């Protein structure tokens, strides 16, 4: 059981798919938001995250967040981190300019920093450097065009709630380039949590790894071929930007659930 808990926490903290479950924003005026998330496995809390988002009148945004292992999981695998994201809203949705995450896993400090320009990656630095193993799928220049970081990339621009699940999200976390192909999974339904009460839409998601990973790795193959993944989106106010309020990701040891315990406009 201890090994399973350690695997689940690493899946949430380090895997690009689950880091992209976080963040919320609006594209209208100077506003601030607070979003908190709980991550669980087998009904037990294994991690928590908290994000503060500011949107300026000039349509630029900044997200500052923290995440850490929690509950019994913290006894076996102590992980904590902080991230900063900045960008601006274009008519097609968020376009990041900077993404940085620093975290401590046990006694090891790690960090990733990505710079963007016009939707393209211009630089990415990992400390310590990525160790490329056998059967590594290298990144190509085309893989780093028209992409977003895992936070900005899940702030979906859509004309209505019904259009959210008809998109493909192009994501890069500093190492791995992934597409998440969304598809409808039923009609909009009521969703309520602290600071929010309204409709939300659930999408099925297909995990498509493109580059920056070890081909044949069991965890990647499971996510690609066997995992059942769903993302539930909602919008604060009248913005045309929709962000996740819940996610479920099937892993080899069970389903990891990410749930918004707070989704609130603070200013």
SEDODREN-508495 format. One record per residue (C-alpha): residue number from 0; residue in three letters; x, y, z. Coordinates in Angstrom, 2 decimals. Each point is the difference from the previous one (the first is absolute). Layout:
<r><i>NUM</i><aa>ALA</aa><east>X</east><north>Y</north><up>Z</up></r>
...
# end
This chain:
<r><i>0</i><aa>UNK</aa><east>0.00</east><north>0.00</north><up>0.00</up></r>
<r><i>1</i><aa>UNK</aa><east>2.85</east><north>2.38</north><up>0.78</up></r>
<r><i>2</i><aa>UNK</aa><east>1.41</east><north>-0.45</north><up>-3.51</up></r>
<r><i>3</i><aa>UNK</aa><east>-3.43</east><north>0.69</north><up>-1.47</up></r>
<r><i>4</i><aa>UNK</aa><east>-0.33</east><north>3.24</north><up>1.94</up></r>
<r><i>5</i><aa>UNK</aa><east>3.43</east><north>1.12</north><up>-1.13</up></r>
<r><i>6</i><aa>UNK</aa><east>-0.85</east><north>-0.78</north><up>-3.62</up></r>
<r><i>7</i><aa>UNK</aa><east>-3.29</east><north>1.90</north><up>0.21</up></r>
<r><i>8</i><aa>UNK</aa><east>1.61</east><north>3.14</north><up>1.42</up></r>
<r><i>9</i><aa>UNK</aa><east>2.70</east><north>-0.01</north><up>-2.67</up></r>
<r><i>10</i><aa>UNK</aa><east>-2.70</east><north>-0.46</north><up>-2.61</up></r>
<r><i>11</i><aa>UNK</aa><east>-1.74</east><north>3.16</north><up>1.19</up></r>
<r><i>12</i><aa>UNK</aa><east>3.03</east><north>2.14</north><up>0.79</up></r>
<r><i>13</i><aa>UNK</aa><east>2.27</east><north>-0.87</north><up>-2.91</up></r>
<r><i>14</i><aa>UNK</aa><east>-2.16</east><north>-1.24</north><up>-2.86</up></r>
<r><i>15</i><aa>UNK</aa><east>-0.91</east><north>2.70</north><up>-2.54</up></r>
<r><i>16</i><aa>UNK</aa><east>-3.57</east><north>-1.24</north><up>-0.29</up></r>
<r><i>17</i><aa>UNK</aa><east>-0.95</east><north>0.72</north><up>3.58</up></r>
<r><i>18</i><aa>UNK</aa><east>1.83</east><north>3.23</north><up>0.40</up></r>
<r><i>19</i><aa>UNK</aa><east>-2.25</east><north>1.33</north><up>-2.67</up></r>
<r><i>20</i><aa>UNK</aa><east>-3.06</east><north>-0.37</north><up>2.24</up></r>
<r><i>21</i><aa>UNK</aa><east>0.61</east><north>3.36</north><up>1.65</up></r>
<r><i>22</i><aa>UNK</aa><east>-0.75</east><north>3.69</north><up>-0.40</up></r>
<r><i>23</i><aa>UNK</aa><east>-2.85</east><north>2.32</north><up>-0.91</up></r>
<r><i>24</i><aa>UNK</aa><east>-0.33</east><north>3.39</north><up>-1.64</up></r>
<r><i>25</i><aa>UNK</aa><east>-2.31</east><north>2.48</north><up>-1.66</up></r>
<r><i>26</i><aa>UNK</aa><east>0.58</east><north>2.08</north><up>-3.10</up></r>
<r><i>27</i><aa>UNK</aa><east>-1.95</east><north>3.10</north><up>1.04</up></r>
<r><i>28</i><aa>UNK</aa><east>1.50</east><north>2.86</north><up>2.01</up></r>
<r><i>29</i><aa>UNK</aa><east>2.11</east><north>0.12</north><up>3.17</up></r>
<r><i>30</i><aa>UNK</aa><east>-1.07</east><north>-2.95</north><up>2.14</up></r>
<r><i>31</i><aa>UNK</aa><east>1.43</east><north>-2.44</north><up>2.55</up></r>
<r><i>32</i><aa>UNK</aa><east>-0.84</east><north>-3.62</north><up>0.78</up></r>
<r><i>33</i><aa>UNK</aa><east>0.85</east><north>-2.67</north><up>2.54</up></r>
<r><i>34</i><aa>UNK</aa><east>-0.16</east><north>-3.69</north><up>-0.86</up></r>
<r><i>35</i><aa>UNK</aa><east>0.83</east><north>-2.93</north><up>2.29</up></r>
<r><i>36</i><aa>UNK</aa><east>0.16</east><north>-3.66</north><up>-0.95</up></r>
<r><i>37</i><aa>UNK</aa><east>0.09</east><north>-3.32</north><up>1.83</up></r>
<r><i>38</i><aa>UNK</aa><east>1.58</east><north>-3.09</north><up>-1.56</up></r>
<r><i>39</i><aa>UNK</aa><east>-1.09</east><north>-3.44</north><up>1.17</up></r>
<r><i>40</i><aa>UNK</aa><east>0.59</east><north>-3.69</north><up>-0.68</up></r>
<r><i>41</i><aa>UNK</aa><east>-2.24</east><north>-2.75</north><up>1.41</up></r>
<r><i>42</i><aa>UNK</aa><east>-1.94</east><north>2.79</north><up>1.71</up></r>
<r><i>43</i><aa>UNK</aa><east>3.08</east><north>1.10</north><up>1.98</up></r>
<r><i>44</i><aa>UNK</aa><east>1.52</east><north>3.46</north><up>-0.39</up></r>
<r><i>45</i><aa>UNK</aa><east>3.51</east><north>-0.20</north><up>-1.47</up></r>
<r><i>46</i><aa>UNK</aa><east>0.66</east><north>3.61</north><up>-1.08</up></r>
<r><i>47</i><aa>UNK</aa><east>-1.39</east><north>3.53</north><up>0.04</up></r>
<r><i>48</i><aa>UNK</aa><east>0.53</east><north>3.10</north><up>-2.12</up></r>
<r><i>49</i><aa>UNK</aa><east>-0.89</east><north>3.69</north><up>0.27</up></r>
<r><i>50</i><aa>UNK</aa><east>0.08</east><north>2.66</north><up>-2.74</up></r>
<r><i>51</i><aa>UNK</aa><east>-0.40</east><north>3.78</north><up>-0.08</up></r>
<r><i>52</i><aa>UNK</aa><east>-0.76</east><north>1.54</north><up>-3.39</up></r>
<r><i>53</i><aa>UNK</aa><east>0.07</east><north>3.68</north><up>-0.97</up></r>
<r><i>54</i><aa>UNK</aa><east>-1.26</east><north>1.34</north><up>-3.31</up></r>
<r><i>55</i><aa>UNK</aa><east>0.82</east><north>3.61</north><up>-0.96</up></r>
<r><i>56</i><aa>UNK</aa><east>-1.96</east><north>2.46</north><up>-2.12</up></r>
<r><i>57</i><aa>UNK</aa><east>2.49</east><north>-0.53</north><up>-2.84</up></r>
<r><i>58</i><aa>UNK</aa><east>-0.97</east><north>-3.71</north><up>-0.11</up></r>
<r><i>59</i><aa>UNK</aa><east>3.24</east><north>-1.26</north><up>1.52</up></r>
<r><i>60</i><aa>UNK</aa><east>-0.22</east><north>-2.67</north><up>2.68</up></r>
<r><i>61</i><aa>UNK</aa><east>2.19</east><north>-1.36</north><up>2.77</up></r>
<r><i>62</i><aa>UNK</aa><east>-0.47</east><north>-3.21</north><up>1.96</up></r>
<r><i>63</i><aa>UNK</aa><east>1.90</east><north>-0.81</north><up>3.19</up></r>
<r><i>64</i><aa>UNK</aa><east>-0.54</east><north>-3.41</north><up>1.56</up></r>
<r><i>65</i><aa>UNK</aa><east>1.23</east><north>-2.51</north><up>2.52</up></r>
<r><i>66</i><aa>UNK</aa><east>-0.46</east><north>-3.76</north><up>0.24</up></r>
<r><i>67</i><aa>UNK</aa><east>1.02</east><north>-2.65</north><up>2.48</up></r>
<r><i>68</i><aa>UNK</aa><east>-0.61</east><north>-3.56</north><up>1.09</up></r>
<r><i>69</i><aa>UNK</aa><east>-2.55</east><north>-0.29</north><up>2.81</up></r>
<r><i>70</i><aa>UNK</aa><east>-1.68</east><north>-2.41</north><up>2.36</up></r>
<r><i>71</i><aa>UNK</aa><east>1.56</east><north>-3.41</north><up>0.57</up></r>
<r><i>72</i><aa>UNK</aa><east>1.84</east><north>0.31</north><up>-3.30</up></r>
<r><i>73</i><aa>UNK</aa><east>2.27</east><north>2.70</north><up>1.42</up></r>
<r><i>74</i><aa>UNK</aa><east>1.42</east><north>-2.56</north><up>2.44</up></r>
<r><i>75</i><aa>UNK</aa><east>1.33</east><north>-2.08</north><up>-2.89</up></r>
<r><i>76</i><aa>UNK</aa><east>0.78</east><north>2.52</north><up>-2.73</up></r>
<r><i>77</i><aa>UNK</aa><east>0.55</east><north>3.63</north><up>1.01</up></r>
<r><i>78</i><aa>UNK</aa><east>-0.34</east><north>2.20</north><up>-3.08</up></r>
<r><i>79</i><aa>UNK</aa><east>-0.65</east><north>3.73</north><up>-0.18</up></r>
<r><i>80</i><aa>UNK</aa><east>0.26</east><north>2.59</north><up>-2.74</up></r>
<r><i>81</i><aa>UNK</aa><east>-0.80</east><north>3.47</north><up>-1.26</up></r>
<r><i>82</i><aa>UNK</aa><east>-0.79</east><north>1.24</north><up>-3.48</up></r>
<r><i>83</i><aa>UNK</aa><east>-0.30</east><north>3.32</north><up>-1.82</up></r>
<r><i>84</i><aa>UNK</aa><east>-1.74</east><north>0.49</north><up>-3.33</up></r>
<r><i>85</i><aa>UNK</aa><east>-0.42</east><north>3.18</north><up>-2.03</up></r>
<r><i>86</i><aa>UNK</aa><east>-1.62</east><north>0.77</north><up>-3.34</up></r>
<r><i>87</i><aa>UNK</aa><east>-2.68</east><north>1.93</north><up>-1.81</up></r>
<r><i>88</i><aa>UNK</aa><east>-3.41</east><north>-0.71</north><up>-1.42</up></r>
<r><i>89</i><aa>UNK</aa><east>-0.32</east><north>-0.02</north><up>-3.78</up></r>
<r><i>90</i><aa>UNK</aa><east>-3.28</east><north>-0.45</north><up>-1.84</up></r>
<r><i>91</i><aa>UNK</aa><east>0.74</east><north>-3.70</north><up>-0.30</up></r>
<r><i>92</i><aa>UNK</aa><east>0.70</east><north>-0.42</north><up>3.72</up></r>
<r><i>93</i><aa>UNK</aa><east>2.95</east><north>0.23</north><up>2.43</up></r>
<r><i>94</i><aa>UNK</aa><east>3.52</east><north>0.36</north><up>-1.42</up></r>
<r><i>95</i><aa>UNK</aa><east>2.74</east><north>-0.51</north><up>2.60</up></r>
<r><i>96</i><aa>UNK</aa><east>3.22</east><north>1.98</north><up>0.11</up></r>
<r><i>97</i><aa>UNK</aa><east>1.62</east><north>-1.72</north><up>2.98</up></r>
<r><i>98</i><aa>UNK</aa><east>-0.42</east><north>-3.20</north><up>2.04</up></r>
<r><i>99</i><aa>UNK</aa><east>2.16</east><north>-1.00</north><up>2.96</up></r>
<r><i>100</i><aa>UNK</aa><east>-0.37</east><north>-2.74</north><up>2.58</up></r>
<r><i>101</i><aa>UNK</aa><east>2.33</east><north>-0.81</north><up>2.89</up></r>
<r><i>102</i><aa>UNK</aa><east>-0.56</east><north>-2.96</north><up>2.29</up></r>
<r><i>103</i><aa>UNK</aa><east>1.70</east><north>-2.15</north><up>2.60</up></r>
<r><i>104</i><aa>UNK</aa><east>-0.48</east><north>-3.75</north><up>-0.24</up></r>
<r><i>105</i><aa>UNK</aa><east>1.44</east><north>-1.61</north><up>3.12</up></r>
<r><i>106</i><aa>UNK</aa><east>3.48</east><north>1.54</north><up>0.31</up></r>
<r><i>107</i><aa>UNK</aa><east>0.25</east><north>1.02</north><up>-3.65</up></r>
<r><i>108</i><aa>UNK</aa><east>-0.71</east><north>3.44</north><up>-1.45</up></r>
<r><i>109</i><aa>UNK</aa><east>-1.22</east><north>0.17</north><up>-3.60</up></r>
<r><i>110</i><aa>UNK</aa><east>-1.20</east><north>2.77</north><up>-2.29</up></r>
<r><i>111</i><aa>UNK</aa><east>-1.35</east><north>0.64</north><up>-3.48</up></r>
<r><i>112</i><aa>UNK</aa><east>-0.17</east><north>3.33</north><up>-1.82</up></r>
<r><i>113</i><aa>UNK</aa><east>-1.59</east><north>0.62</north><up>-3.42</up></r>
<r><i>114</i><aa>UNK</aa><east>-0.04</east><north>3.21</north><up>-2.05</up></r>
<r><i>115</i><aa>UNK</aa><east>-2.59</east><north>0.58</north><up>-2.75</up></r>
<r><i>116</i><aa>UNK</aa><east>-0.51</east><north>2.51</north><up>-2.80</up></r>
<r><i>117</i><aa>UNK</aa><east>-3.12</east><north>0.15</north><up>-2.20</up></r>
<r><i>118</i><aa>UNK</aa><east>-1.07</east><north>-3.47</north><up>1.08</up></r>
<r><i>119</i><aa>UNK</aa><east>3.37</east><north>-1.64</north><up>-0.66</up></r>
<r><i>120</i><aa>UNK</aa><east>2.62</east><north>-1.26</north><up>2.45</up></r>
<r><i>121</i><aa>UNK</aa><east>3.21</east><north>2.04</north><up>-0.22</up></r>
<r><i>122</i><aa>UNK</aa><east>1.90</east><north>-1.59</north><up>2.89</up></r>
<r><i>123</i><aa>UNK</aa><east>-0.40</east><north>-2.78</north><up>2.56</up></r>
<r><i>124</i><aa>UNK</aa><east>2.34</east><north>-0.82</north><up>2.89</up></r>
<r><i>125</i><aa>UNK</aa><east>-0.21</east><north>-2.93</north><up>2.42</up></r>
<r><i>126</i><aa>UNK</aa><east>2.12</east><north>-0.28</north><up>3.15</up></r>
<r><i>127</i><aa>UNK</aa><east>1.35</east><north>-2.63</north><up>0.26</up></r>
<r><i>128</i><aa>UNK</aa><east>0.13</east><north>-0.67</north><up>-3.76</up></r>
<r><i>129</i><aa>UNK</aa><east>-2.29</east><north>-2.66</north><up>-1.45</up></r>
<r><i>130</i><aa>UNK</aa><east>1.55</east><north>-3.46</north><up>-0.15</up></r>
<r><i>131</i><aa>UNK</aa><east>-0.92</east><north>-1.49</north><up>-3.35</up></r>
<r><i>132</i><aa>UNK</aa><east>-0.41</east><north>-3.76</north><up>0.18</up></r>
<r><i>133</i><aa>UNK</aa><east>-0.15</east><north>-2.68</north><up>-2.68</up></r>
<r><i>134</i><aa>UNK</aa><east>-2.72</east><north>0.46</north><up>-2.64</up></r>
<r><i>135</i><aa>UNK</aa><east>-0.24</east><north>3.72</north><up>0.80</up></r>
<r><i>136</i><aa>UNK</aa><east>-2.28</east><north>1.97</north><up>-2.35</up></r>
<r><i>137</i><aa>UNK</aa><east>1.82</east><north>3.28</north><up>-0.60</up></r>
<r><i>138</i><aa>UNK</aa><east>-1.77</east><north>3.33</north><up>-0.39</up></r>
<r><i>139</i><aa>UNK</aa><east>-0.03</east><north>1.56</north><up>-3.46</up></r>
<r><i>140</i><aa>UNK</aa><east>-0.34</east><north>3.74</north><up>-0.71</up></r>
<r><i>141</i><aa>UNK</aa><east>-3.57</east><north>-0.55</north><up>-1.24</up></r>
<r><i>142</i><aa>UNK</aa><east>-0.96</east><north>-1.54</north><up>3.37</up></r>
<r><i>143</i><aa>UNK</aa><east>0.65</east><north>3.34</north><up>1.72</up></r>
<r><i>144</i><aa>UNK</aa><east>-2.23</east><north>2.14</north><up>-2.20</up></r>
<r><i>145</i><aa>UNK</aa><east>-3.56</east><north>1.01</north><up>0.90</up></r>
<r><i>146</i><aa>UNK</aa><east>0.19</east><north>-1.49</north><up>3.50</up></r>
<r><i>147</i><aa>UNK</aa><east>-0.64</east><north>1.12</north><up>3.57</up></r>
<r><i>148</i><aa>UNK</aa><east>1.17</east><north>-0.93</north><up>3.48</up></r>
<r><i>149</i><aa>UNK</aa><east>-2.12</east><north>-2.41</north><up>2.10</up></r>
<r><i>150</i><aa>UNK</aa><east>-1.75</east><north>2.87</north><up>1.83</up></r>
<r><i>151</i><aa>UNK</aa><east>-0.76</east><north>2.39</north><up>-2.85</up></r>
<r><i>152</i><aa>UNK</aa><east>-0.75</east><north>-2.90</north><up>-2.31</up></r>
<r><i>153</i><aa>UNK</aa><east>-3.09</east><north>-1.13</north><up>1.91</up></r>
<r><i>154</i><aa>UNK</aa><east>-1.62</east><north>3.45</north><up>0.12</up></r>
<r><i>155</i><aa>UNK</aa><east>-2.23</east><north>-0.73</north><up>-2.97</up></r>
<r><i>156</i><aa>UNK</aa><east>-1.50</east><north>2.76</north><up>-2.13</up></r>
<r><i>157</i><aa>UNK</aa><east>-3.46</east><north>-0.88</north><up>-1.35</up></r>
<r><i>158</i><aa>UNK</aa><east>-3.17</east><north>1.80</north><up>-1.11</up></r>
<r><i>159</i><aa>UNK</aa><east>-2.12</east><north>-2.16</north><up>2.28</up></r>
<r><i>160</i><aa>UNK</aa><east>0.24</east><north>-2.85</north><up>2.50</up></r>
<r><i>161</i><aa>UNK</aa><east>-1.08</east><north>-2.48</north><up>-2.69</up></r>
<r><i>162</i><aa>UNK</aa><east>3.02</east><north>0.91</north><up>-2.16</up></r>
<r><i>163</i><aa>UNK</aa><east>2.66</east><north>-0.68</north><up>2.65</up></r>
<r><i>164</i><aa>UNK</aa><east>0.27</east><north>-3.74</north><up>-0.69</up></r>
<r><i>165</i><aa>UNK</aa><east>0.58</east><north>0.42</north><up>-3.73</up></r>
<r><i>166</i><aa>UNK</aa><east>3.61</east><north>1.08</north><up>0.29</up></r>
<r><i>167</i><aa>UNK</aa><east>3.49</east><north>-1.46</north><up>0.20</up></r>
<r><i>168</i><aa>UNK</aa><east>2.37</east><north>1.42</north><up>2.63</up></r>
<r><i>169</i><aa>UNK</aa><east>3.67</east><north>0.29</north><up>-1.06</up></r>
<r><i>170</i><aa>UNK</aa><east>2.20</east><north>-0.16</north><up>3.10</up></r>
<r><i>171</i><aa>UNK</aa><east>3.71</east><north>0.11</north><up>0.89</up></r>
<r><i>172</i><aa>UNK</aa><east>1.31</east><north>-0.30</north><up>3.57</up></r>
<r><i>173</i><aa>UNK</aa><east>3.69</east><north>0.56</north><up>-0.69</up></r>
<r><i>174</i><aa>UNK</aa><east>0.69</east><north>-3.63</north><up>-0.83</up></r>
<r><i>175</i><aa>UNK</aa><east>-2.98</east><north>-1.69</north><up>-1.60</up></r>
<r><i>176</i><aa>UNK</aa><east>-2.16</east><north>1.19</north><up>-2.88</up></r>
<r><i>177</i><aa>UNK</aa><east>-3.57</east><north>-1.31</north><up>0.30</up></r>
<r><i>178</i><aa>UNK</aa><east>-3.34</east><north>0.48</north><up>-1.72</up></r>
<r><i>179</i><aa>UNK</aa><east>-3.22</east><north>-0.43</north><up>1.96</up></r>
<r><i>180</i><aa>UNK</aa><east>-2.82</east><north>-0.67</north><up>-2.43</up></r>
<r><i>181</i><aa>UNK</aa><east>-3.29</east><north>0.95</north><up>1.62</up></r>
<r><i>182</i><aa>UNK</aa><east>-3.36</east><north>-1.44</north><up>-0.97</up></r>
<r><i>183</i><aa>UNK</aa><east>-3.53</east><north>0.49</north><up>1.41</up></r>
<r><i>184</i><aa>UNK</aa><east>-1.11</east><north>-2.26</north><up>2.84</up></r>
<r><i>185</i><aa>UNK</aa><east>-3.60</east><north>0.98</north><up>0.71</up></r>
<r><i>186</i><aa>UNK</aa><east>-1.79</east><north>3.27</north><up>0.61</up></r>
<r><i>187</i><aa>UNK</aa><east>0.84</east><north>2.84</north><up>2.36</up></r>
<r><i>188</i><aa>UNK</aa><east>-0.91</east><north>-0.71</north><up>3.62</up></r>
<r><i>189</i><aa>UNK</aa><east>-0.13</east><north>2.07</north><up>3.22</up></r>
<r><i>190</i><aa>UNK</aa><east>3.22</east><north>0.32</north><up>1.95</up></r>
<r><i>191</i><aa>UNK</aa><east>0.51</east><north>1.68</north><up>3.36</up></r>
<r><i>192</i><aa>UNK</aa><east>3.01</east><north>0.68</north><up>2.21</up></r>
<r><i>193</i><aa>UNK</aa><east>1.20</east><north>2.86</north><up>2.17</up></r>
<r><i>194</i><aa>UNK</aa><east>-0.41</east><north>3.21</north><up>-2.00</up></r>
<r><i>195</i><aa>UNK</aa><east>-1.77</east><north>-1.58</north><up>-2.97</up></r>
<r><i>196</i><aa>UNK</aa><east>-3.40</east><north>-1.36</north><up>-0.88</up></r>
<r><i>197</i><aa>UNK</aa><east>-0.96</east><north>-0.54</north><up>-3.62</up></r>
<r><i>198</i><aa>UNK</aa><east>0.26</east><north>-2.34</north><up>-2.96</up></r>
<r><i>199</i><aa>UNK</aa><east>3.05</east><north>-2.01</north><up>-0.97</up></r>
<r><i>200</i><aa>UNK</aa><east>0.78</east><north>-2.27</north><up>-2.94</up></r>
<r><i>201</i><aa>UNK</aa><east>1.94</east><north>-3.28</north><up>0.10</up></r>
<r><i>202</i><aa>UNK</aa><east>2.25</east><north>-1.00</north><up>-2.89</up></r>
<r><i>203</i><aa>UNK</aa><east>1.68</east><north>-3.30</north><up>-0.69</up></r>
<r><i>204</i><aa>UNK</aa><east>3.70</east><north>0.48</north><up>-0.75</up></r>
<r><i>205</i><aa>UNK</aa><east>2.35</east><north>-2.04</north><up>-2.14</up></r>
<r><i>206</i><aa>UNK</aa><east>3.65</east><north>0.17</north><up>1.09</up></r>
<r><i>207</i><aa>UNK</aa><east>2.30</east><north>0.21</north><up>-3.06</up></r>
<r><i>208</i><aa>UNK</aa><east>3.75</east><north>0.21</north><up>0.79</up></r>
<r><i>209</i><aa>UNK</aa><east>1.96</east><north>1.51</north><up>-2.89</up></r>
<r><i>210</i><aa>UNK</aa><east>3.59</east><north>0.52</north><up>1.15</up></r>
<r><i>211</i><aa>UNK</aa><east>2.25</east><north>0.40</north><up>3.03</up></r>
<r><i>212</i><aa>UNK</aa><east>-0.61</east><north>-3.43</north><up>1.57</up></r>
<r><i>213</i><aa>UNK</aa><east>1.29</east><north>-3.56</north><up>0.04</up></r>
<r><i>214</i><aa>UNK</aa><east>-1.90</east><north>-2.06</north><up>-2.55</up></r>
<r><i>215</i><aa>UNK</aa><east>-1.36</east><north>-3.23</north><up>1.45</up></r>
<r><i>216</i><aa>UNK</aa><east>-0.01</east><north>1.21</north><up>3.61</up></r>
<r><i>217</i><aa>UNK</aa><east>-2.86</east><north>-1.76</north><up>1.77</up></r>
<r><i>218</i><aa>UNK</aa><east>-1.49</east><north>3.11</north><up>1.64</up></r>
<r><i>219</i><aa>UNK</aa><east>-0.08</east><north>1.87</north><up>-3.34</up></r>
<r><i>220</i><aa>UNK</aa><east>-1.42</east><north>-2.99</north><up>-1.87</up></r>
<r><i>221</i><aa>UNK</aa><east>-2.74</east><north>-0.39</north><up>2.60</up></r>
<r><i>222</i><aa>UNK</aa><east>-1.01</east><north>3.65</north><up>-0.23</up></r>
<r><i>223</i><aa>UNK</aa><east>0.05</east><north>-0.20</north><up>-3.78</up></r>
<r><i>224</i><aa>UNK</aa><east>-1.85</east><north>-3.27</north><up>-0.52</up></r>
<r><i>225</i><aa>UNK</aa><east>-1.93</east><north>-0.96</north><up>3.13</up></r>
<r><i>226</i><aa>UNK</aa><east>-0.60</east><north>2.99</north><up>2.28</up></r>
<r><i>227</i><aa>UNK</aa><east>-3.47</east><north>1.49</north><up>0.38</up></r>
<r><i>228</i><aa>UNK</aa><east>0.42</east><north>3.76</north><up>0.35</up></r>
<r><i>229</i><aa>UNK</aa><east>-2.67</east><north>2.65</north><up>0.53</up></r>
<r><i>230</i><aa>UNK</aa><east>0.18</east><north>3.77</north><up>0.54</up></r>
<r><i>231</i><aa>UNK</aa><east>-2.89</east><north>2.09</north><up>1.32</up></r>
<r><i>232</i><aa>UNK</aa><east>0.03</east><north>3.71</north><up>-0.95</up></r>
<r><i>233</i><aa>UNK</aa><east>-1.84</east><north>3.04</north><up>1.35</up></r>
<r><i>234</i><aa>UNK</aa><east>0.19</east><north>3.76</north><up>-0.50</up></r>
<r><i>235</i><aa>UNK</aa><east>-0.04</east><north>2.77</north><up>2.56</up></r>
<r><i>236</i><aa>UNK</aa><east>-2.26</east><north>2.92</north><up>-0.87</up></r>
<r><i>237</i><aa>UNK</aa><east>-0.59</east><north>0.78</north><up>-3.65</up></r>
<r><i>238</i><aa>UNK</aa><east>3.50</east><north>-0.74</north><up>-1.23</up></r>
<r><i>239</i><aa>UNK</aa><east>0.53</east><north>-2.10</north><up>-3.11</up></r>
<r><i>240</i><aa>UNK</aa><east>2.78</east><north>-1.91</north><up>1.77</up></r>
<r><i>241</i><aa>UNK</aa><east>-0.76</east><north>-3.38</north><up>1.60</up></r>
<r><i>242</i><aa>UNK</aa><east>2.23</east><north>-1.71</north><up>2.56</up></r>
<r><i>243</i><aa>UNK</aa><east>-0.01</east><north>-3.45</north><up>1.63</up></r>
<r><i>244</i><aa>UNK</aa><east>-1.93</east><north>-0.48</north><up>3.23</up></r>
<r><i>245</i><aa>UNK</aa><east>0.48</east><north>-3.78</north><up>0.05</up></r>
<r><i>246</i><aa>UNK</aa><east>2.14</east><north>-2.62</north><up>-1.71</up></r>
<r><i>247</i><aa>UNK</aa><east>0.22</east><north>-3.77</north><up>0.17</up></r>
<r><i>248</i><aa>UNK</aa><east>3.07</east><north>-1.79</north><up>-1.31</up></r>
<r><i>249</i><aa>UNK</aa><east>0.25</east><north>-3.77</north><up>-0.12</up></r>
<r><i>250</i><aa>UNK</aa><east>3.44</east><north>-1.30</north><up>0.98</up></r>
<r><i>251</i><aa>UNK</aa><east>1.42</east><north>-3.50</north><up>0.36</up></r>
<r><i>252</i><aa>UNK</aa><east>-0.81</east><north>-0.02</north><up>3.72</up></r>
<r><i>253</i><aa>UNK</aa><east>-3.34</east><north>1.82</north><up>0.05</up></r>
<r><i>254</i><aa>UNK</aa><east>-1.82</east><north>3.19</north><up>-0.96</up></r>
<r><i>255</i><aa>UNK</aa><east>1.54</east><north>3.29</north><up>1.12</up></r>
<r><i>256</i><aa>UNK</aa><east>-2.70</east><north>2.64</north><up>0.59</up></r>
<r><i>257</i><aa>UNK</aa><east>0.66</east><north>3.74</north><up>0.00</up></r>
<r><i>258</i><aa>UNK</aa><east>-2.88</east><north>2.07</north><up>1.45</up></r>
<r><i>259</i><aa>UNK</aa><east>-0.41</east><north>3.75</north><up>0.42</up></r>
<r><i>260</i><aa>UNK</aa><east>-0.81</east><north>0.72</north><up>3.64</up></r>
<r><i>261</i><aa>UNK</aa><east>-0.05</east><north>3.73</north><up>-0.78</up></r>
<r><i>262</i><aa>UNK</aa><east>-0.69</east><north>1.79</north><up>-3.31</up></r>
<r><i>263</i><aa>UNK</aa><east>-0.59</east><north>3.60</north><up>0.94</up></r>
<r><i>264</i><aa>UNK</aa><east>0.30</east><north>3.54</north><up>-1.28</up></r>
<r><i>265</i><aa>UNK</aa><east>1.62</east><north>2.11</north><up>2.73</up></r>
<r><i>266</i><aa>UNK</aa><east>0.09</east><north>3.41</north><up>-1.70</up></r>
# end
